[in-house]
Amino acid sequence: MSLLRIATRSSAQARAQSEFVGQLLTQTLPSTTIEYVYVDTQGDLNATTPLHQMGGQGVFVKEVQRAVLDGRADIAVHSAKDLPSQTADGLVIGAIGQRRSPNDALVGKSLEQLAHGATVATGSVRRRAQLQRLRPDLSFVDLRGNIQTRLSKIPDGGAIVMAVAAMEILGITDQIAETLDVSVAVPMVGQGSVAVECRDNDVATQKLLAAIDHSESRRAVEAERAFLAELGAGCSLPVAAHLSTDGVFRAFMANDGMSDSVQIEGFIGDTDDHRVVGIAMAKECRDRLSAQG
């Protein structure tokens, strides 16, 4: 019998994601015993500072990654959207889980139900930029905290924005007022998927993770991450990219002040180099936004 230690954040969503990965691994190799190593990250310990002021991506993963690099755990489980576009030194992404819904959702009121000037709470500059593009009249306030905390802070007559996948894994999708189509609100890179990292010299664990890797989801997330890496941006900038199962690649980018934005679509065929297309889409977004400015 072998022991596999999984590092994860201690939030309800992170625990559920990690336990799901643990179940997949024990189904693949029944002799494996799973042990969970819970880690508090910078993003968990500081629940008040806006994410874009904390450095964006990486604030929910670095301490979890360190547990693997230090040998306290064998693998790290993250929401793929939280990972920086460059893989950390000493680690590899051994598996991408089958994608859940990548969409954003409004909880409280739907877009149509929101009165003129209504308040929307979100900690994401991307979500704010996209909703502001749709409804310039809306007011926005910052929102931080775990899911239950955020659900308790729905503004009167307003809404908060959540990832549908987070609500799916916790079984609370009945609270959704409106699911936003990906053509209306392009999701964050990797949204809806779980990424599993291990040490780059741990061949045995890499082989085990390969058995639970979902190839279609990996291809999509790799294309989206290539887009983000080309921009050199994390969630501190209003950017988004999503590859649908039908091959449509959607990308969004806004300037720092969110006064200008672009949204484009492309297509990635079965024989196309998905990363190359992701990079090309990033360049086109950047060029178009620059031309607008």
Order of alpha helices (4+ residues) and beta strands (2+ residues): beta-alpha-beta-alpha-alpha-beta-beta-beta-beta-alpha-beta-alpha-beta-alpha-beta-beta-alpha-alpha-beta-beta-beta-alpha
